[in-house]
Amino acid sequence: HRGIAADLSGNLPEAVLAFEQAVDLFESAPRSQARARRNLAMVCAARKEYGRAIEEMQAVLDFWTRTGDLVMQGKAFCTLGNIYLMNQNWEEATVAMLTGLAHLETHSEGQTITIAIEKSNLAGLYFNTSDIEQAVEMYLASAGELWAAGRNEQAAQSEMNALNAMNFAGDSARFSDQLGRLKVRLAEQPISSGRSLGRLASLEAISAPQDSSFIARIEE
């Protein structure tokens, strides 16, 4: 808990020390130790210590593999993939994230939100490697699952990421159609965060660049 608090406050060196202590103290509780080691790996990645982060997550993955827990294996693969993504190791990230998603989708009960978020992360990977169509499809898949789960803000963010990808690809017809669908959806499942509403205003401005009201909303 001290490590989590330090991480949230931005004190990464303190977080590392706390999670290292937790790993040692949980020697006789291997499942808790694996969770502490996963937290340690993520803090190391945030400090750009990617080699150590990967080493820690590989140890976590090895543990869950030995226990035969396929859900935790899936989560470990996804976390490992996200660390590779942070390090811009696209090939390893793709393999790890796809493997993790395959595990989670095979044992999907209770994992809807995790799967949806990891699909969004994978979509970001596809976008970074210029596989725009795959990025769009994965963002939309993530959004659909998040809408169904009532996670409106996260769903809207994923769908707007898809719209950004469409705009990047110059697919104006699909962009306009999808934006219309999103606006209908938001009439039924509204969002309230300023960040989400600001992004929506930007997308509306792209679809109607001559409409000064949208520009005014973005400036506001």
PATINU-766521 format. One record per residue: x, y, z of N, C-alpha, C in turn. Coordinates in nm, 4 decimals, always signed. Layout:
REM residues N
X	Y	Z	X	Y	Z	X	Y	Z
...
//
This chain:
REM residues 220
+0.0827	-0.1196	+0.0000	+0.0000	+0.0000	+0.0000	+0.0874	+0.1264	+0.0000
+0.1995	+0.1214	+0.0727	+0.2905	+0.2352	+0.0728	+0.3491	+0.2567	-0.0661
+0.3782	+0.1488	-0.1343	+0.4304	+0.1593	-0.2705	+0.3288	+0.2189	-0.3648
+0.2037	+0.1771	-0.3524	+0.0976	+0.2313	-0.4378	+0.0805	+0.3807	-0.4118
+0.0823	+0.4200	-0.2826	+0.0681	+0.5613	-0.2482	+0.1830	+0.6429	-0.3053
+0.3050	+0.5888	-0.2952	+0.4213	+0.6600	-0.3485	+0.4128	+0.6722	-0.5001
+0.3675	+0.5661	-0.5646	+0.3515	+0.5679	-0.7101	+0.2506	+0.6740	-0.7516
+0.1360	+0.6769	-0.6832	+0.0312	+0.7725	-0.7176	+0.0754	+0.9164	-0.6934
+0.1631	+0.9369	-0.5958	+0.2107	+1.0722	-0.5667	+0.3290	+1.1123	-0.6540
+0.3758	+1.0187	-0.7377	+0.4863	+1.0490	-0.8284	+0.6242	+1.0250	-0.7711
+0.6309	+0.9682	-0.6519	+0.7599	+0.9406	-0.5888	+0.8042	+0.8003	-0.6290
+0.8570	+0.7877	-0.7503	+0.8896	+0.6559	-0.8037	+1.0028	+0.5860	-0.7296
+1.1094	+0.6564	-0.6883	+1.2138	+0.5872	-0.6110	+1.1594	+0.5244	-0.4827
+1.0731	+0.5966	-0.4111	+1.0118	+0.5420	-0.2892	+0.9221	+0.4236	-0.3231
+0.8505	+0.4317	-0.4361	+0.7646	+0.3216	-0.4780	+0.8464	+0.1962	-0.5051
+0.9597	+0.2132	-0.5727	+1.0471	+0.0988	-0.6007	+1.0909	+0.0321	-0.4706
+1.1375	+0.1123	-0.3746	+1.1838	+0.0568	-0.2468	+1.0719	-0.0181	-0.1754
+0.9524	+0.0401	-0.1746	+0.8405	-0.0233	-0.1058	+0.8019	-0.1545	-0.1716
+0.7971	-0.1565	-0.3035	+0.7593	-0.2796	-0.3724	+0.8692	-0.3855	-0.3606
+0.9944	-0.3434	-0.3594	+1.1028	-0.4398	-0.3360	+1.0881	-0.5044	-0.1982
+1.0565	-0.4228	-0.0970	+1.0351	-0.4771	+0.0367	+0.9161	-0.5725	+0.0384
+0.8098	-0.5360	-0.0334	+0.6920	-0.6224	-0.0382	+0.7251	-0.7574	-0.1012
+0.8028	-0.7553	-0.2090	+0.8423	-0.8802	-0.2751	+0.9164	-0.9700	-0.1765
+1.0074	-0.9108	-0.0974	+1.0830	-0.9886	+0.0007	+0.9916	-1.0414	+0.1120
+0.9022	-0.9571	+0.1610	+0.8167	-0.9949	+0.2731	+0.7132	-1.1005	+0.2346
+0.6777	-1.1036	+0.1061	+0.5777	-1.2005	+0.0597	+0.6418	-1.3321	+0.0139
+0.7621	-1.3601	+0.0608	+0.8320	-1.4813	+0.0193	+0.7488	-1.6067	+0.0453
+0.6750	-1.6068	+0.1553	+0.5940	-1.7245	+0.1894	+0.4510	-1.7143	+0.1367
+0.4217	-1.6087	+0.0622	+0.2882	-1.5914	+0.0022	+0.3082	-1.5598	-0.1459
+0.3375	-1.6621	-0.2273	+0.3819	-1.6386	-0.3649	+0.2821	-1.5642	-0.4537
+0.1519	-1.5816	-0.4303	+0.0559	-1.5089	-0.5126	+0.0626	-1.3589	-0.4839
+0.0699	-1.3234	-0.3581	+0.0850	-1.1825	-0.3225	+0.2189	-1.1298	-0.3709
+0.3211	-1.2134	-0.3647	+0.4518	-1.1721	-0.4133	+0.4483	-1.1423	-0.5626
+0.3761	-1.2238	-0.6366	+0.3660	-1.2011	-0.7812	+0.2976	-1.0683	-0.8106
+0.1947	-1.0344	-0.7330	+0.1249	-0.9070	-0.7533	+0.2157	-0.7887	-0.7185
+0.2930	-0.8032	-0.6106	+0.3871	-0.6967	-0.5733	+0.4957	-0.6815	-0.6794
+0.5414	-0.7932	-0.7340	+0.6447	-0.7878	-0.8382	+0.5912	-0.7226	-0.9653
+0.4631	-0.7458	-0.9940	+0.4020	-0.6808	-1.1105	+0.3995	-0.5292	-1.0910
+0.3649	-0.4833	-0.9698	+0.3659	-0.3404	-0.9408	+0.5072	-0.2839	-0.9532
+0.6047	-0.3597	-0.9042	+0.7445	-0.3188	-0.9148	+0.7846	-0.3037	-1.0614
+0.7425	-0.3985	-1.1439	+0.7750	-0.3926	-1.2870	+0.7194	-0.2673	-1.3513
+0.5952	-0.2319	-1.3183	+0.5334	-0.1138	-1.3789	+0.6019	+0.0149	-1.3358
+0.6454	+0.0225	-1.2094	+0.7180	+0.1414	-1.1643	+0.8537	+0.1495	-1.2338
+0.9208	+0.0354	-1.2480	+1.0488	+0.0343	-1.3199	+1.0296	+0.0819	-1.4639
+0.9212	+0.0389	-1.5270	+0.8937	+0.0829	-1.6638	+0.8693	+0.2336	-1.6682
+0.7966	+0.2859	-1.5686	+0.7716	+0.4301	-1.5628	+0.9014	+0.5082	-1.5479
+1.0022	+0.4447	-1.4857	+1.1343	+0.5086	-1.4708	+1.2250	+0.4817	-1.5914
+1.1670	+0.4181	-1.6936	+1.2391	+0.3820	-1.8159	+1.3477	+0.2772	-1.7909
+1.3337	+0.2017	-1.6840	+1.4235	+0.0899	-1.6574	+1.3608	-0.0350	-1.7185
+1.3572	-0.0365	-1.8519	+1.2787	-0.1386	-1.9209	+1.3353	-0.2786	-1.9042
+1.4672	-0.2904	-1.9009	+1.5272	-0.4217	-1.8846	+1.4836	-0.4884	-1.7554
+1.4907	-0.4116	-1.6466	+1.4488	-0.4688	-1.5183	+1.2980	-0.4929	-1.5165
+1.2214	-0.4014	-1.5741	+1.0758	-0.4179	-1.5768	+1.0374	-0.5471	-1.6473
+1.1009	-0.5743	-1.7597	+1.0722	-0.6971	-1.8349	+1.1139	-0.8198	-1.7547
+1.2286	-0.8097	-1.6880	+1.2763	-0.9219	-1.6063	+1.1782	-0.9536	-1.4938
+1.1287	-0.8496	-1.4276	+1.0326	-0.8710	-1.3181	+0.9023	-0.9322	-1.3707
+0.8528	-0.8806	-1.4832	+0.7276	-0.9330	-1.5375	+0.7433	-1.0740	-1.5910
+0.8620	-1.1067	-1.6415	+0.8844	-1.2432	-1.6868	+0.8784	-1.3397	-1.5691
+0.9300	-1.2951	-1.4532	+0.9211	-1.3778	-1.3326	+0.7756	-1.3960	-1.2907
+0.6966	-1.2891	-1.3022	+0.5529	-1.2978	-1.2706	+0.4842	-1.3961	-1.3650
+0.5130	-1.3834	-1.4930	+0.4525	-1.4716	-1.5925	+0.4906	-1.6172	-1.5672
+0.6170	-1.6403	-1.5339	+0.6619	-1.7766	-1.5046	+0.5846	-1.8357	-1.3863
+0.5604	-1.7520	-1.2849	+0.4868	-1.8014	-1.1671	+0.3449	-1.8416	-1.2045
+0.2730	-1.7527	-1.2758	+0.1347	-1.7846	-1.3103	+0.1268	-1.9011	-1.4082
+0.2309	-1.9192	-1.4871	+0.2348	-2.0355	-1.5767	+0.2475	-2.1638	-1.4962
+0.3337	-2.1611	-1.3938	+0.3508	-2.2795	-1.3084	+0.2229	-2.3142	-1.2338
+0.1482	-2.2119	-1.1930	+0.0242	-2.2392	-1.1194	-0.0891	-2.2836	-1.2107
-0.0734	-2.2605	-1.3404	-0.1777	-2.2973	-1.4358	-0.2946	-2.2012	-1.4395
-0.2793	-2.0817	-1.3834	-0.3862	-1.9813	-1.3821	-0.3832	-1.9052	-1.5145
-0.4708	-1.9440	-1.6073	-0.4678	-1.8867	-1.7414	-0.5121	-1.7403	-1.7446
-0.6041	-1.7039	-1.6556	-0.6464	-1.5642	-1.6510	-0.5311	-1.4743	-1.6082
-0.4608	-1.5126	-1.5018	-0.3483	-1.4322	-1.4552	-0.2330	-1.4361	-1.5555
-0.2170	-1.5495	-1.6247	-0.1185	-1.5534	-1.7333	-0.1532	-1.4490	-1.8388
-0.2819	-1.4436	-1.8750	-0.3256	-1.3463	-1.9746	-0.2962	-1.2043	-1.9322
-0.3268	-1.1728	-1.8062	-0.3004	-1.0384	-1.7558	-0.1508	-1.0088	-1.7541
-0.0713	-1.1080	-1.7183	+0.0743	-1.0889	-1.7157	+0.1288	-1.0649	-1.8559
+0.0804	-1.1425	-1.9523	+0.1226	-1.1200	-2.0911	+0.0867	-0.9785	-2.1364
-0.0335	-0.9321	-2.1027	-0.0752	-0.7975	-2.1435	+0.0116	-0.6908	-2.0782
+0.0414	-0.7081	-1.9497	+0.1282	-0.6119	-1.8811	+0.2664	-0.6118	-1.9445
+0.3197	-0.7295	-1.9735	+0.4485	-0.7392	-2.0408	+0.4424	-0.6690	-2.1758
+0.3330	-0.6889	-2.2478	+0.3171	-0.6220	-2.3765	+0.3152	-0.4715	-2.3637
+0.2507	-0.4213	-2.2597	+0.2460	-0.2767	-2.2392	+0.3829	-0.2200	-2.2047
+0.4648	-0.2978	-2.1351	+0.6020	-0.2534	-2.1069	+0.6828	-0.2487	-2.2367
+0.6686	-0.3512	-2.3198	+0.7344	-0.3470	-2.4512	+0.6845	-0.2281	-2.5328
+0.5544	-0.1988	-2.5210	+0.4965	-0.0847	-2.5931	+0.5602	+0.0457	-2.5472
+0.5784	+0.0622	-2.4157	+0.6425	+0.1820	-2.3623	+0.7848	+0.1963	-2.4143
+0.8496	+0.0830	-2.4385	+0.9879	+0.0818	-2.4882	+0.9938	+0.0830	-2.6404
+0.8763	+0.0938	-2.7058	+0.8638	+0.0959	-2.8515	+0.9229	-0.0280	-2.9183
+0.9128	-0.1413	-2.8466	+0.9520	-0.2697	-2.9048	+0.8244	-0.3312	-2.9612
+0.7897	-0.2869	-3.0824	+0.6583	-0.3172	-3.1377	+0.6339	-0.4666	-3.1582
+0.7351	-0.5377	-3.2070	+0.7151	-0.6800	-3.2367	+0.6866	-0.7600	-3.1104
+0.7708	-0.7422	-3.0081	+0.7494	-0.8155	-2.8833	+0.6185	-0.7735	-2.8172
+0.5852	-0.6447	-2.8267	+0.4604	-0.5964	-2.7685	+0.3409	-0.6628	-2.8344
+0.3443	-0.6728	-2.9661	+0.2327	-0.7341	-3.0395	+0.2124	-0.8791	-2.9989
+0.3216	-0.9537	-2.9935	+0.3133	-1.0959	-2.9580	+0.2578	-1.1129	-2.8165
+0.3125	-1.0359	-2.7219	+0.2702	-1.0496	-2.5822	+0.1242	-1.0102	-2.5638
+0.0829	-0.8992	-2.6257	-0.0536	-0.8517	-2.6055	-0.1557	-0.9430	-2.6716
-0.1255	-0.9921	-2.7913	-0.2168	-1.0850	-2.8571	-0.2286	-1.2162	-2.7792
-0.1165	-1.2623	-2.7248	-0.1190	-1.3843	-2.6443	-0.2026	-1.3639	-2.5190
-0.1815	-1.2484	-2.4545	-0.2581	-1.2188	-2.3344	-0.4071	-1.2103	-2.3614
-0.4440	-1.1423	-2.4685	-0.5860	-1.1314	-2.5035	-0.6464	-1.2675	-2.5360
-0.5702	-1.3515	-2.6026	-0.6202	-1.4854	-2.6343	-0.6525	-1.5626	-2.5066
-0.5640	-1.5541	-2.4069	-0.5903	-1.6202	-2.2784	-0.7156	-1.5634	-2.2126
-0.7256	-1.4299	-2.2101	-0.8369	-1.3666	-2.1406	-0.9707	-1.3939	-2.2097
-0.9706	-1.3919	-2.3418	-1.0959	-1.4141	-2.4136	-1.1404	-1.5595	-2.4050
-1.0461	-1.6494	-2.3860	-1.0810	-1.7900	-2.3681	-1.1448	-1.8131	-2.2312
-1.1081	-1.7287	-2.1358	-1.1619	-1.7381	-1.9999	-1.2146	-1.6000	-1.9616
-1.3194	-1.5582	-2.0321	-1.3625	-1.4184	-2.0284	-1.4559	-1.3824	-1.9133
-1.5056	-1.4805	-1.8396	-1.6022	-1.4492	-1.7346	-1.5395	-1.3561	-1.6308
-1.6027	-1.2413	-1.6111	-1.5532	-1.1440	-1.5140	-1.4374	-1.0600	-1.5640
-1.3996	-1.0756	-1.6900	-1.2829	-1.0052	-1.7417	-1.3184	-0.9039	-1.8511
-1.4453	-0.8677	-1.8617	-1.4903	-0.7814	-1.9711	-1.4138	-0.6498	-1.9757
-1.4010	-0.5820	-1.8623	-1.3351	-0.4511	-1.8599	-1.1874	-0.4660	-1.8930
-1.1217	-0.5657	-1.8342	-0.9796	-0.5872	-1.8622	-0.9571	-0.6120	-2.0103
-1.0397	-0.6964	-2.0705	-1.0262	-0.7270	-2.2135	-1.0453	-0.6011	-2.2972
-1.1470	-0.5233	-2.2638	-1.1741	-0.4011	-2.3405	-1.0587	-0.3029	-2.3319
-1.0027	-0.2857	-2.2143	-0.8906	-0.1920	-2.1970	-0.7683	-0.2416	-2.2720
-0.7428	-0.3708	-2.2661	-0.6258	-0.4237	-2.3370	-0.6444	-0.4157	-2.4887
-0.7678	-0.4274	-2.5357	-0.7924	-0.4080	-2.6782	-0.7615	-0.2646	-2.7192
-0.7960	-0.1695	-2.6323	-0.7638	-0.0299	-2.6603	-0.6131	-0.0088	-2.6635
-0.5409	-0.0722	-2.5694	-0.3948	-0.0631	-2.5691	-0.3360	-0.1229	-2.6964
-0.3910	-0.2370	-2.7379	-0.3432	-0.3011	-2.8608	-0.3719	-0.2129	-2.9817
-0.4871	-0.1464	-2.9810	-0.5198	-0.0543	-3.0897	-0.4161	+0.0570	-3.0993
-0.3730	+0.1086	-2.9831	-0.2679	+0.2101	-2.9833	-0.1388	+0.1582	-3.0438
-0.1081	+0.0326	-3.0180	+0.0100	-0.0296	-3.0787	-0.0046	-0.0358	-3.2298
-0.1214	-0.0795	-3.2773	-0.1436	-0.0848	-3.4219	-0.1295	+0.0539	-3.4843
-0.1824	+0.1550	-3.4154	-0.1723	+0.2912	-3.4684	-0.0265	+0.3339	-3.4788
+0.0520	+0.3044	-3.3763	+0.1933	+0.3431	-3.3758	+0.2746	+0.2725	-3.4834
+0.2269	+0.1561	-3.5275	+0.2967	+0.0829	-3.6333	+0.2300	+0.1033	-3.7690
+0.1417	+0.2040	-3.7768	+0.0762	+0.2449	-3.9021	-0.0201	+0.1420	-3.9581
-0.0661	+0.0507	-3.8752	-0.1707	-0.0427	-3.9168	-0.3043	+0.0204	-3.8771
-0.3434	+0.1227	-3.9530	-0.4552	+0.2078	-3.9123	-0.5880	+0.1320	-3.9101
-0.6115	+0.0465	-4.0081	-0.7388	-0.0256	-4.0132	-0.7552	-0.1171	-3.8919
-0.6470	-0.1862	-3.8572	-0.6531	-0.2712	-3.7377	-0.6755	-0.1870	-3.6127
-0.6116	-0.0699	-3.6077	-0.6292	+0.0190	-3.4931	-0.7751	+0.0605	-3.4800
-0.8360	+0.1005	-3.5918	-0.9764	+0.1429	-3.5899	-1.0662	+0.0299	-3.5393
-1.0486	-0.0880	-3.5954	-1.1342	-0.2006	-3.5586	-1.1185	-0.2367	-3.4113
-0.9943	-0.2321	-3.3619	-0.9715	-0.2688	-3.2229	-1.0245	-0.1619	-3.1276
-1.0090	-0.0348	-3.1628	-1.0666	+0.0726	-3.0813	-1.2188	+0.0585	-3.0733
-1.2814	+0.0295	-3.1873	-1.4270	+0.0167	-3.1893	-1.4733	-0.1062	-3.1104
-1.3976	-0.2152	-3.1193	-1.4316	-0.3337	-3.0409	-1.4235	-0.3035	-2.8919
-1.3177	-0.2332	-2.8530	-1.3015	-0.1934	-2.7137	-1.4164	-0.1044	-2.6696
-1.4509	-0.0061	-2.7528	-1.5585	+0.0869	-2.7190	-1.6907	+0.0134	-2.7008
-1.7203	-0.0799	-2.7909	-1.8459	-0.1534	-2.7819	-1.8596	-0.2277	-2.6500
-1.7502	-0.2913	-2.6053	-1.7549	-0.3659	-2.4799	-1.7661	-0.2722	-2.3602
-1.7006	-0.1565	-2.3682	-1.7070	-0.0608	-2.2581	-1.8442	+0.0058	-2.2484
-1.9052	+0.0382	-2.3641	-2.0419	+0.0912	-2.3625	-2.1360	-0.0086	-2.2957
-2.1233	-0.1356	-2.3345	-2.2120	-0.2389	-2.2807	-2.1942	-0.2563	-2.1303
-2.0721	-0.2275	-2.0829	-2.0444	-0.2420	-1.9394	-2.0775	-0.1163	-1.8604
-2.1257	-0.0136	-1.9289	-2.1606	+0.1105	-1.8595	-2.0419	+0.1993	-1.8293
-1.9270	+0.1724	-1.8901	-1.8083	+0.2565	-1.8700	-1.8068	+0.3645	-1.9777
-1.8990	+0.4599	-1.9649	-1.9234	+0.5562	-2.0722	-1.8017	+0.6400	-2.1074
-1.7320	+0.6911	-2.0065	-1.6177	+0.7784	-2.0342	-1.5082	+0.7033	-2.1098
-1.4744	+0.5828	-2.0609	-1.3711	+0.5039	-2.1274	-1.4155	+0.4620	-2.2672
-1.5440	+0.4271	-2.2798	-1.5963	+0.3881	-2.4109	-1.5872	+0.5036	-2.5094
-1.6251	+0.6228	-2.4641	-1.6191	+0.7403	-2.5516	-1.4758	+0.7693	-2.5937
-1.3818	+0.7531	-2.5007	-1.2414	+0.7769	-2.5348	-1.1940	+0.6789	-2.6422
-1.2306	+0.5516	-2.6287	-1.1904	+0.4531	-2.7288	-1.2519	+0.4840	-2.8646
-1.3798	+0.5225	-2.8632	-1.4456	+0.5514	-2.9901	-1.3863	+0.6767	-3.0543
-1.3519	+0.7755	-2.9730	-1.2892	+0.8958	-3.0281	-1.1476	+0.8681	-3.0776
-1.0792	+0.7724	-3.0145	-0.9500	+0.7292	-3.0679	-0.9671	+0.6678	-3.2065
-1.0735	+0.5904	-3.2235	-1.1026	+0.5338	-3.3553	-1.1276	+0.6436	-3.4575
-1.2028	+0.7451	-3.4168	-1.2305	+0.8573	-3.5069	-1.1025	+0.9313	-3.5438
-1.0150	+0.9501	-3.4486	-0.8866	+1.0138	-3.4790	-0.8082	+0.9328	-3.5812
-0.8111	+0.7998	-3.5651	-0.7406	+0.7135	-3.6595	-0.8018	+0.7245	-3.7992
-0.9357	+0.7281	-3.8073	-1.0027	+0.7455	-3.9374	-0.9624	+0.8780	-4.0015
-0.9590	+0.9828	-3.9209	-0.9208	+1.1138	-3.9725	-0.7757	+1.1124	-4.0200
-0.6887	+1.0465	-3.9439	-0.5478	+1.0350	-3.9813	-0.5335	+0.9649	-4.1154
-0.6186	+0.8647	-4.1382	-0.6128	+0.7892	-4.2639	-0.6826	+0.8618	-4.3783
-0.7487	+0.9730	-4.3496	-0.8191	+1.0480	-4.4538	-0.9497	+0.9850	-4.4967
-1.0060	+0.9000	-4.4119	-1.1316	+0.8317	-4.4449	-1.2482	+0.9194	-4.3983
-1.2758	+1.0252	-4.4712	-1.3731	+1.1256	-4.4268	-1.5158	+1.0710	-4.4217
-1.5520	+0.9856	-4.5170	-1.6885	+0.9320	-4.5178	-1.7137	+0.8463	-4.3946
-1.6215	+0.7578	-4.3650	-1.6385	+0.6725	-4.2474	-1.6311	+0.7557	-4.1192
-1.5431	+0.8557	-4.1202	-1.5311	+0.9450	-4.0050	-1.6651	+1.0125	-3.9744
-1.7269	+1.0681	-4.0763	-1.8541	+1.1388	-4.0564	-1.9633	+1.0438	-4.0094
-1.9678	+0.9252	-4.0692	-2.0699	+0.8277	-4.0304	-2.0508	+0.7836	-3.8858
-1.9257	+0.7555	-3.8470	-1.8993	+0.7089	-3.7111	-1.9230	+0.8199	-3.6093
-1.8884	+0.9434	-3.6453	-1.9146	+1.0552	-3.5549	-2.0650	+1.0704	-3.5304
-2.1435	+1.0537	-3.6365	-2.2889	+1.0597	-3.6209	-2.3387	+0.9525	-3.5268
-2.2838	+0.8319	-3.5395	-2.3227	+0.7222	-3.4503	-2.2867	+0.7540	-3.3053
-2.1688	+0.8124	-3.2878	-2.1254	+0.8458	-3.1525	-2.2172	+0.9499	-3.0892
-2.2569	+1.0496	-3.1664	-2.3442	+1.1542	-3.1122	-2.4812	+1.0979	-3.0733
-2.5304	+1.0029	-3.1519	-2.6568	+0.9363	-3.1158	-2.6385	+0.8580	-2.9859
-2.5270	+0.7879	-2.9765	-2.4984	+0.7099	-2.8561	-2.4912	+0.8008	-2.7336
-2.4240	+0.9159	-2.7491	-2.4066	+1.0060	-2.6351	-2.5377	+1.0696	-2.5903
-2.6345	+1.0752	-2.6793	-2.7665	+1.1253	-2.6394	-2.8328	+1.0290	-2.5413
-2.7973	+0.9009	-2.5518	-2.8559	+0.7992	-2.4641	-2.7648	+0.7676	-2.3457
-2.6343	+0.7727	-2.3678	-2.5374	+0.7412	-2.2630	-2.4377	+0.8569	-2.2539
-2.4770	+0.9652	-2.1873	-2.3953	+1.0870	-2.1879	-2.2646	+1.0729	-2.1105
-2.1721	+1.1618	-2.1425	-2.0451	+1.1722	-2.0720	-2.0374	+1.3117	-2.0117
-1.9491	+1.3287	-1.9149	-1.9440	+1.4584	-1.8460	-1.8046	+1.5152	-1.8281
-1.6994	+1.4346	-1.8447	-1.5656	+1.4863	-1.8173	-1.5266	+1.5919	-1.9202
-1.4574	+1.6953	-1.8731	-1.4146	+1.8027	-1.9620	-1.3229	+1.7537	-2.0718
-1.2374	+1.6569	-2.0396	-1.1445	+1.6043	-2.1403	-1.2209	+1.5384	-2.2542
-1.3187	+1.4560	-2.2191	-1.3966	+1.3870	-2.3217	-1.4764	+1.4847	-2.4059
-1.5414	+1.5812	-2.3401	-1.6219	+1.6786	-2.4131	-1.5347	+1.7672	-2.5013
-1.4147	+1.7983	-2.4557	-1.3234	+1.8773	-2.5376	-1.2797	+1.8028	-2.6622
-1.2520	+1.6740	-2.6463	-1.2149	+1.5933	-2.7626	-1.3301	+1.5830	-2.8613
-1.4511	+1.5680	-2.8068	-1.5686	+1.5595	-2.8937	-1.5847	+1.6891	-2.9737
-1.5673	+1.8034	-2.9093	-1.5776	+1.9317	-2.9795	-1.4730	+1.9421	-3.0901
-1.3535	+1.8901	-3.0645	-1.2479	+1.8924	-3.1671	-1.2868	+1.8079	-3.2870
-1.3431	+1.6916	-3.2607	-1.3855	+1.6039	-3.3695	-1.4993	+1.6673	-3.4493
-1.5906	+1.7333	-3.3804	-1.6992	+1.8011	-3.4511	-1.6446	+1.9143	-3.5380
-1.5411	+1.9818	-3.4894	-1.4797	+2.0891	-3.5683	-1.4150	+2.0340	-3.6943
-1.3543	+1.9155	-3.6828	-1.2936	+1.8524	-3.8002	-1.3999	+1.8200	-3.9039
-1.5168	+1.7767	-3.8561	-1.6235	+1.7383	-3.9490	-1.6928	+1.8594	-4.0104
-1.6810	+1.9749	-3.9456	-1.7464	+2.0962	-3.9967	-1.6532	+2.2149	-3.9771
-1.5406	+2.2195	-4.0497	-1.4376	+2.3207	-4.0252	-1.4834	+2.4641	-4.0478
-1.5915	+2.4852	-4.1203	-1.6375	+2.6218	-4.1458	-1.7358	+2.6709	-4.0400
-1.7736	+2.5847	-3.9474	-1.8715	+2.6219	-3.8459	-1.7990	+2.6842	-3.7265
-1.8106	+2.8138	-3.7123	-1.7348	+2.8845	-3.6089	-1.7783	+2.8452	-3.4683
-1.9004	+2.7944	-3.4525	-1.9463	+2.7584	-3.3184	-1.8620	+2.6458	-3.2598
-1.8202	+2.5508	-3.3453	-1.7359	+2.4428	-3.2962	-1.5992	+2.4961	-3.2550
-1.5438	+2.5892	-3.3327	-1.4151	+2.6491	-3.2982	-1.4260	+2.7197	-3.1635
-1.5351	+2.7906	-3.1429	-1.5549	+2.8616	-3.0159	-1.5613	+2.7632	-2.8989
-1.6263	+2.6475	-2.9208	-1.6358	+2.5474	-2.8141	-1.4995	+2.4895	-2.7812
-1.4170	+2.4688	-2.8820	-1.2809	+2.4181	-2.8572	-1.2018	+2.5204	-2.7767
-1.2103	+2.6492	-2.8159	-1.1380	+2.7527	-2.7440	-1.1854	+2.7617	-2.6000
-1.3153	+2.7458	-2.5789	-1.3718	+2.7507	-2.4443	-1.3167	+2.6357	-2.3589
//
